Amino acid sequence: MSGNKKPVDVAIIGGGLVGMLTAYFLAKQGVSVTIFDKSELAQESSWAGGGILSPLYPWKYPDAVNRLARESQRLYPELIETLIEETDVDPQYWRCGMNILASDVSKEGYAWLRKNDVKYSQTIGEWNRENPAPYLYLPNIAQVRNPRFAKTMKAALAYLGVTTLPNTAVLDIAKMPNGLFKLETKKQSLLAERVVVCAGAWTRKVLCHVSGKISHTDSHNVDIKPVRGQMLLYDTPPGSLSSMILAKGKYIIPRRDGKVLVGSTMEDVGFCKDTTMDAKQSIKAFVAEHCATLSQYPIVSHWSGLRPGSPSGVPYIGEHPSISGLFVNSGHFRNGVILAPASANLMSSILCGNSYPIDSKDYSLAEELVATA
């Protein structure tokens, strides 16, 4: 086994969008970073999701989620512009707006929209002439195309000199007497000053590989579990649908090239990523009810992904209370893409000792571990 004698500043376990953006912001501050991933980078929920840059029904989420979302929405335009300049890879950021079924918006929803100065207008769903219904159109909601965004981030990390180790599972994480961490894989070992776990639905499994200093019970109190979501992809002529649709908890997302993504289910089935005919039929029925014109076009793909489910959707961002130098940035549930820039910036600020406009205490692992002890 080969070993790396010189420690990196930060080892990140998990190369999804949260992990890659955390590495990106750290590298921008001169921090040396190595990313490990058990498979290819951004091939789990980062690849599988829809890329809507807003929580679905944000008034149903805790303020801690919406604070991160608003900060990410502020960061995204300049971040995308910078990434394109650095990489010449377009992640297809698109402020196409979203139509929300009016009957889904409660009194609390309207109050939240007014309180947060969210622009909206009343409209009728002309895309569904067979069953038109009132919608609220929110013109400022944007999207990004997840697989393209992942490709952009890979190029950006290469541009910044970040080491990425895909298909490299970390088998053991040991805190050594000198304070360094030793990460063991099948092929090599690596020393790191600090470790950040960004492993999504696999976070608890990764924490179980921390030897000696963290109990099995502690790792399970980081309450993250996989929640499967299944999606369909339709192929339509470009321009067939110009904005996103949200109704009854499911969404329809048009891409600029005419592909239209529809999802998603919410299934507590452990780490099973199988697709099912029941889910396919359920999504097709949703399309028939809420965007019947889409039903005439072919389905070209059906897939699933595992979200990192956490209580109330609030992610864990901070240092583990049982072992100094071990951090977690995970548990973003359905909102990984929208929360990723702010979460990564907050994590980077914690590691570098910088101030940040969002208080980290609402995302602390310490509070969770004490509450569940």
Order of alpha helices (4+ residues) and beta strands (2+ residues): beta-alpha-beta-alpha-alpha-beta-alpha-beta-beta-alpha-beta-beta-beta-beta-alpha-beta-alpha-beta-beta-beta-beta-alpha-beta-beta-beta-alpha-alpha
